[in-house]
Amino acid sequence: MPNKKSAIKELRKSETREKRNTIIKETIKTLTKKSRKAIDAGEKNAQELVASAMKAIDKAAQKGIIKKNTRDRKKSRLHTKLNKSLKKA
């Protein structure tokens, strides 16, 4: 446990940031899973779900929660899956 006032405050700040980042990462995972399920099921709203997932991924990368390469990889895989399903239909 930190002894100095500034260290105590920094610990509180880092815990707050950790909670916020965790929530955002969980949101990305949830949106990605919903998008993939919609794509596999061939639902009509799959494109909208993919768009919302892309938006969340971009925002997280912009805030520095995920790295740029991670953002690009996630978006690419999601987009590829969507395009393959659209070609089948």
C-alpha positions as CSV (number, residue, x, y, z in Angstrom):
1,M,0.0,0.0,0.0
2,P,1.4,3.4,-0.9
3,N,2.4,5.8,1.8
4,K,2.5,9.2,0.1
5,K,-0.6,11.2,-0.8
6,S,0.3,11.4,-4.5
7,A,0.9,7.7,-4.7
8,I,-2.5,7.0,-3.0
9,K,-4.2,9.3,-5.5
10,E,-2.4,7.7,-8.4
11,L,-3.5,4.3,-7.2
12,R,-7.1,5.5,-7.2
13,K,-6.7,6.9,-10.7
14,S,-5.2,3.7,-12.1
15,E,-8.1,1.6,-10.6
16,T,-10.6,3.9,-12.1
17,R,-8.9,3.7,-15.5
18,E,-8.7,-0.1,-15.2
19,K,-12.5,-0.3,-14.6
20,R,-13.3,2.0,-17.5
21,N,-11.0,0.1,-19.9
22,T,-12.4,-3.3,-18.8
23,I,-15.9,-2.1,-19.5
24,I,-15.0,-0.9,-23.0
25,K,-13.1,-4.1,-23.8
26,E,-16.1,-6.2,-22.7
27,T,-18.4,-4.0,-24.9
28,I,-16.2,-4.7,-27.9
29,K,-16.2,-8.4,-27.2
30,T,-20.0,-8.5,-26.8
31,L,-20.6,-6.5,-30.0
32,T,-18.2,-8.7,-31.9
33,K,-19.8,-11.9,-30.7
34,K,-23.3,-10.5,-31.6
35,S,-22.1,-9.5,-35.0
36,R,-20.5,-13.0,-35.7
37,K,-23.7,-14.8,-34.6
38,A,-25.8,-12.5,-36.8
39,I,-23.5,-13.2,-39.8
40,D,-23.6,-17.0,-39.2
41,A,-27.4,-16.9,-38.9
42,G,-27.7,-14.8,-42.0
43,E,-29.7,-12.1,-40.2
44,K,-30.6,-8.9,-42.1
45,N,-29.3,-6.6,-39.3
46,A,-25.8,-8.1,-39.5
47,Q,-24.4,-5.1,-41.3
48,E,-25.7,-2.7,-38.7
49,L,-24.2,-4.9,-35.9
50,V,-20.9,-5.0,-37.7
51,A,-21.0,-1.2,-38.1
52,S,-21.6,-0.7,-34.4
53,A,-18.8,-3.1,-33.5
54,M,-16.4,-1.2,-35.9
55,K,-17.4,2.1,-34.3
56,A,-16.7,0.7,-30.8
57,I,-13.3,-0.7,-31.9
58,D,-12.3,2.6,-33.5
59,K,-13.2,4.5,-30.4
60,A,-11.2,2.2,-28.1
61,A,-8.2,2.4,-30.3
62,Q,-8.5,6.2,-30.4
63,K,-8.5,6.3,-26.6
64,G,-5.5,4.0,-26.4
65,I,-7.4,1.1,-24.9
66,I,-6.4,-1.3,-27.7
67,K,-3.5,-0.9,-30.0
68,K,-3.8,0.2,-33.7
69,N,-2.7,-3.2,-35.0
70,T,-5.2,-5.0,-32.8
71,R,-7.9,-2.6,-34.1
72,D,-7.0,-3.3,-37.7
73,R,-6.9,-7.1,-37.1
74,K,-10.3,-7.2,-35.4
75,K,-11.9,-5.0,-38.1
76,S,-10.4,-7.0,-40.9
77,R,-11.5,-10.4,-39.6
78,L,-15.0,-9.1,-38.9
79,H,-15.3,-7.4,-42.3
80,T,-14.0,-10.5,-44.1
81,K,-16.5,-12.7,-42.4
82,L,-19.3,-10.3,-43.4
83,N,-18.2,-10.1,-47.0
84,K,-18.0,-13.9,-47.3
85,S,-21.6,-14.2,-46.0
86,L,-22.9,-11.5,-48.4
87,K,-21.3,-13.3,-51.4
88,K,-23.1,-16.6,-50.4
89,A,-26.5,-14.9,-50.3
